[in-house]
Amino acid sequence: PTTIDNKDFFPIYELLQEKEIFLQVQTGAFANPMNFKEPNEMWRFDDVLRQFPKLKVVLGHGGYPNITEALALALKWPSVTISSDVYTFWPGVQLYQQNIEMLQDQFVYGSAYPFANFYETLEQTLNLPLSDKVFEKYLYNNARRLLKLSYRECMTQESIFVPQVFMQ
């Protein structure tokens, strides 16, 4: 196990930054079953981003339980995206829900499948008190932007995946 600030990764970060490719990092309660602390220390991400300020980083599981620190990191670094997925609905995580509107370009939906039930997390997500504009960004546009996909590419018949929950 290692941490985000391991200097051995720096050449990879440099390449990712140069090519504008995002790095998704597993954070959260299960990022390292042997050590809960180091993978979730947001100061380590801040150190890396000071050296690679345009590196696009997605915090898988949103940095849980360090929610305040993850939100502060996103406020400081526009290149940070939070995917709080199932943790959006865990006890004590109302801070994620309260900040999706404010950081609407820096949150992206995730279900945490197979850890969590895809349809349950989607249904919970659709019940969040978000504006339509923010829902569109959170559920679709922010991921499309990270993946560098055009709207047209996403709307081809071959690429459309419509969960059954939308078909009801």
LUMTI-571935 format. One line per field, with one value per residue: residue number from 1; residue in three letters; x, z, y of N, C-alpha, C in turn. Coordinates in steps of 0.05 Angstrom, whole numbers. Atoms other than C-alpha are relative to their C-alpha. Layout:
BEGIN
kemar <- [NUM,...]
zamar <- [ALA,...]
nx <- [X,...]
nz <- [Z,...]
ny <- [Y,...]
cax <- [X,...]
caz <- [Z,...]
cay <- [Y,...]
cx <- [X,...]
cz <- [Z,...]
cy <- [Y,...]
***
This chain:
BEGIN
kemar <- [1,2,3,4,5,6,7,8,9,10,11,12,13,14,15,16,17,18,19,20,21,22,23,24,25,26,27,28,29,30,31,32,33,34,35,36,37,38,39,40,41,42,43,44,45,46,47,48,49,50,51,52,53,54,55,56,57,58,59,60,61,62,63,64,65,66,67,68,69,70,71,72,73,74,75,76,77,78,79,80,81,82,83,84,85,86,87,88,89,90,91,92,93,94,95,96,97,98,99,100,101,102,103,104,105,106,107,108,109,110,111,112,113,114,115,116,117,118,119,120,121,122,123,124,125,126,127,128,129,130,131,132,133,134,135,136,137,138,139,140,141,142,143,144,145,146,147,148,149,150,151,152,153,154,155,156,157,158,159,160,161,162,163,164,165,166,167,168]
zamar <- [PRO,THR,THR,ILE,ASP,ASN,LYS,ASP,PHE,PHE,PRO,ILE,TYR,GLU,LEU,LEU,GLN,GLU,LYS,GLU,ILE,PHE,LEU,GLN,VAL,GLN,THR,GLY,ALA,PHE,ALA,ASN,PRO,MET,ASN,PHE,LYS,GLU,PRO,ASN,GLU,MET,TRP,ARG,PHE,ASP,ASP,VAL,LEU,ARG,GLN,PHE,PRO,LYS,LEU,LYS,VAL,VAL,LEU,GLY,HIS,GLY,GLY,TYR,PRO,ASN,ILE,THR,GLU,ALA,LEU,ALA,LEU,ALA,LEU,LYS,TRP,PRO,SER,VAL,THR,ILE,SER,SER,ASP,VAL,TYR,THR,PHE,TRP,PRO,GLY,VAL,GLN,LEU,TYR,GLN,GLN,ASN,ILE,GLU,MET,LEU,GLN,ASP,GLN,PHE,VAL,TYR,GLY,SER,ALA,TYR,PRO,PHE,ALA,ASN,PHE,TYR,GLU,THR,LEU,GLU,GLN,THR,LEU,ASN,LEU,PRO,LEU,SER,ASP,LYS,VAL,PHE,GLU,LYS,TYR,LEU,TYR,ASN,ASN,ALA,ARG,ARG,LEU,LEU,LYS,LEU,SER,TYR,ARG,GLU,CYS,MET,THR,GLN,GLU,SER,ILE,PHE,VAL,PRO,GLN,VAL,PHE,MET,GLN]
nx <- [16,-15,17,0,-24,-24,-14,-2,23,-1,-1,27,16,-9,11,29,5,-6,20,26,14,5,-9,19,-13,18,-2,23,-4,-12,-22,-21,12,-20,-6,22,-7,-17,11,21,-10,3,-24,-17,10,-7,-29,-3,12,-17,-20,13,25,21,6,28,2,27,0,19,11,1,-18,13,17,-12,18,-7,-26,4,14,-20,-19,15,3,-27,-10,21,-5,8,28,8,20,6,16,17,-5,18,24,-7,4,-19,-12,16,-18,-1,25,3,-20,2,8,-22,-23,15,-18,-21,12,9,15,-10,18,-16,7,20,1,27,20,2,27,6,-15,11,26,-6,-12,21,16,-15,12,-18,13,-3,-26,-21,4,-11,-29,-8,5,-8,-19,-27,-13,-6,-23,-24,-7,-5,19,19,28,6,-11,16,28,3,16,-17,-11,21,7,21,8,29,14,9,19,25]
nz <- [0,2,-1,24,2,5,22,23,18,12,29,10,-4,20,25,-1,2,28,18,-11,-7,-29,-18,-21,-23,-19,-27,-14,-23,8,18,-8,-23,-22,-12,7,-2,20,26,-1,-11,22,3,19,26,3,7,27,18,1,20,26,-5,20,-1,-6,-19,-9,-26,-1,-27,-11,-22,-25,-15,-1,18,0,13,29,11,0,22,25,1,6,26,19,14,-17,3,-21,5,-27,6,-21,-25,0,-16,-25,-23,-5,24,12,12,29,12,-2,17,28,14,0,15,20,21,-12,-11,21,-11,0,-15,-17,7,-13,-29,-6,21,20,1,-25,-1,20,-10,-21,13,14,-21,-11,7,18,24,24,12,-15,6,27,-3,-19,11,28,14,-12,9,29,3,-9,20,25,20,10,-3,23,-6,-22,8,21,-9,-12,-26,-20,-20,-15,-22,0,-17,17,19,-14]
ny <- [-24,-26,-23,-17,-17,16,-13,18,-5,-26,0,7,-24,-19,8,-4,-28,-9,11,-8,25,-1,21,6,11,14,-11,10,19,26,-6,18,14,2,-27,-18,-28,-13,-4,-20,-26,-19,-16,13,-8,-28,0,9,-20,-23,6,6,-15,6,29,4,22,7,14,21,1,-27,-6,7,-18,-27,-15,-28,-3,5,-24,-22,5,-7,-30,-11,10,6,25,22,8,18,20,10,23,11,-15,-23,7,12,-18,-21,-10,-21,-20,5,-8,-29,-14,7,-24,-20,11,16,10,17,24,19,22,27,17,18,28,18,-4,-9,7,-21,-12,-14,-25,-18,-10,-19,-24,-14,-14,-22,-26,-15,-12,16,-6,14,28,6,0,21,26,4,-18,0,25,-3,-19,14,21,-14,9,-20,8,17,27,13,5,20,23,20,-8,-7,19,-12,18,7,-19,-21,11,5]
cax <- [0,22,-5,-19,44,92,144,148,81,103,123,53,21,63,40,-33,-31,2,-49,-107,-127,-160,-135,-187,-163,-197,-210,-262,-271,-246,-189,-139,-170,-105,-99,-158,-119,-64,-102,-154,-108,-127,-63,-27,-71,-59,17,11,-34,14,65,15,-39,-75,-77,-150,-164,-229,-238,-273,-318,-308,-252,-300,-297,-255,-314,-296,-224,-246,-294,-239,-192,-245,-256,-181,-168,-218,-185,-212,-278,-315,-352,-384,-428,-460,-428,-475,-528,-490,-501,-467,-454,-503,-443,-438,-511,-507,-448,-467,-502,-443,-390,-436,-379,-338,-386,-399,-449,-426,-465,-409,-436,-426,-413,-481,-544,-544,-619,-624,-568,-597,-666,-637,-597,-659,-692,-637,-661,-621,-640,-650,-587,-545,-576,-556,-484,-480,-511,-483,-445,-388,-372,-377,-328,-279,-282,-275,-337,-379,-453,-460,-414,-456,-521,-505,-549,-490,-469,-537,-547,-613,-624,-692,-709,-716,-760,-815]
caz <- [0,-15,-16,-70,-53,-68,-113,-156,-185,-205,-276,-285,-257,-304,-364,-342,-332,-400,-435,-394,-371,-303,-246,-204,-135,-88,-23,30,86,45,7,46,92,132,143,141,152,101,36,59,83,39,54,13,-47,-36,-37,-103,-134,-115,-159,-213,-209,-272,-255,-257,-196,-181,-108,-113,-51,-39,12,65,124,113,81,102,79,12,1,19,-30,-85,-67,-72,-135,-192,-221,-164,-175,-119,-130,-63,-91,-37,18,-3,37,96,166,177,104,93,76,8,-6,17,-29,-94,-116,-97,-128,-185,-235,-187,-167,-209,-196,-178,-152,-117,-151,-133,-63,-65,-104,-168,-169,-96,-100,-165,-134,-72,-118,-158,-92,-75,-72,-132,-190,-258,-283,-227,-237,-310,-291,-233,-270,-339,-362,-311,-328,-402,-394,-354,-407,-462,-498,-542,-533,-601,-581,-519,-557,-610,-606,-590,-529,-496,-432,-400,-331,-322,-268,-323,-365,-312]
cay <- [0,71,141,193,233,176,209,146,166,236,218,188,251,293,253,253,328,339,295,323,253,247,204,169,153,104,142,128,78,19,52,10,-43,-46,29,75,139,153,142,193,249,307,345,293,309,383,371,334,387,442,407,387,442,420,346,325,282,246,226,160,153,227,223,196,205,268,304,374,366,337,395,445,411,418,491,504,462,466,404,361,324,289,224,212,157,113,156,213,176,150,179,246,261,317,361,326,338,411,426,393,457,502,456,434,427,385,330,268,213,144,85,46,-17,-74,-49,-15,-30,11,23,42,94,122,127,162,209,227,249,298,371,394,439,407,443,413,344,346,363,314,255,267,328,327,254,269,327,284,229,281,257,301,302,270,212,199,199,147,86,41,81,92,54,68,36,3,54,106,60,54]
cx <- [17,-20,4,25,26,13,4,-22,2,3,-27,-17,7,-12,-31,-8,5,-22,-29,-18,-4,11,-22,14,-20,5,-24,8,14,23,24,-10,19,6,-20,9,15,-13,-21,10,2,24,19,-8,7,30,4,-10,16,22,-12,-28,-22,-7,-29,-1,-29,4,-22,-8,3,18,-12,19,10,-15,8,26,-3,-14,19,20,-13,-3,27,9,-24,3,-8,-30,-6,-22,-6,-17,-17,4,-17,-23,6,-4,22,12,-16,17,3,-25,-3,19,0,-8,23,23,-11,17,21,-12,-9,-13,16,-18,14,-7,27,-1,-28,-18,-3,-26,-7,15,-10,-26,5,11,-22,-19,15,-13,18,-16,4,28,22,-3,13,31,9,-4,12,24,28,16,8,24,26,10,5,-18,-18,-28,-9,10,-16,-27,-3,-14,17,9,-22,-5,-21,-9,-30,-15,-11,-23,-28,-19]
cz <- [0,2,-25,-3,-3,-26,-24,-20,-15,-30,-13,2,-21,-27,-1,-2,-28,-20,8,4,30,14,21,22,19,28,15,20,-8,-20,6,25,23,13,-11,-4,-24,-28,-1,11,-23,-3,-20,-29,-6,-7,-29,-19,-1,-21,-28,1,-20,-2,8,18,8,26,1,29,15,23,28,18,3,-19,-2,-14,-30,-13,-2,-23,-27,-3,-9,-28,-18,-16,16,-4,22,-10,26,0,24,27,1,19,26,23,2,-25,-14,-13,-30,-13,0,-19,-29,-17,-3,-18,-24,-24,10,14,-23,14,-2,17,21,-5,-4,30,9,-23,-19,0,25,1,-21,10,22,-13,-13,20,14,-8,-17,-23,-24,-13,14,-4,-26,2,17,-12,-27,-9,13,-7,-29,-5,9,-20,-27,-22,-9,6,-21,4,21,-9,-23,11,14,28,21,18,18,22,0,17,-16,-19,13,-2]
cy <- [25,23,17,16,-16,11,-18,4,27,0,-7,25,21,-6,4,30,11,-9,6,-25,0,-25,-5,-15,-11,12,-13,-21,-26,4,-18,-14,-2,26,20,29,12,4,23,27,20,18,-12,7,29,3,-7,22,26,-4,-5,13,-5,-29,-3,-25,-4,-16,-20,-5,26,7,-7,-15,29,18,29,6,-4,23,24,-4,7,30,12,-7,-6,-26,-25,-4,-21,-19,-14,-25,-9,16,25,-5,-13,20,21,12,21,22,-5,12,31,15,-7,24,20,-10,-17,-10,-20,-24,-17,-24,-26,-17,-17,-30,-15,2,8,-7,24,15,15,27,20,12,21,26,17,15,22,27,17,11,-18,5,-15,-31,-8,-1,-24,-28,-5,17,0,-25,2,18,-14,-21,12,-10,23,-10,-20,-29,-15,-8,-20,-24,-21,7,4,-24,13,-20,-3,20,24,-9,-4,23]
***
